[in-house]
């Protein structure tokens, strides 16, 4: 009986390892295949960034341009301190509970990660008013045209729970600091739709360099450097 139990555990472990290996292999293949190969930087265009903390990627965009006014979407009253001093905004997507309960990777709990992978809870867009990226940050910049920026803007707005451009985002929770907050979003986190896959999909929708599917941050940045 004990031998059968150990044999079953071994079989399950082997199946789990095989599934994880297949997942990583598929991600590496699809994430390496470029999309929008004909992209060319727009001289004098809007400079945007994709920044990574080593695991998670965010868009980092100018706060105001002729094509986007982010304080109208993520209004000042939803943040603990005034945002007027900041000229950029970081925008990312993920599972709301995972975001809130894991301000640092040392805070990660198995139950939080498991529930996020199962897509049990609502998703959120994390918005943070901030300065422009510093040289020390792991960021890739692109100079893009007006239509590309509009398409990226629309992608972000349509992923908010309140997706009409004349309505501000609906606040879900306060953030980690004084100038960030979480807003209810559409969709659910999953092994297929990760935070990085969401960024990659936005790049793809805007006609910017991206992969077919990029669930890992290094696959997103691969096409931007």
Buried (B, 14 or more C-beta within 10 A) or exposed (E): EEEEEEEEEEEEEEEEEEEEEEEEEEBBEBBEEEBBEEBEEBEEBBBBBBBBEEEBBBBBBBBEBEBBEBBEBBBEEBBEEEBEEBEBBBBBBBBBBBBBBBEEEEEEEEEBBEBBBEBEBBBBBBBBBBEBBEEEEBBBBBBBBEEBBBBBBBBBBEBBBBBEBEEBBEBBBBBBEBBBBBBBBBBBBBBEBBBBBBBBBBBBBBBBBBBBBBBBBBBBBBBBE
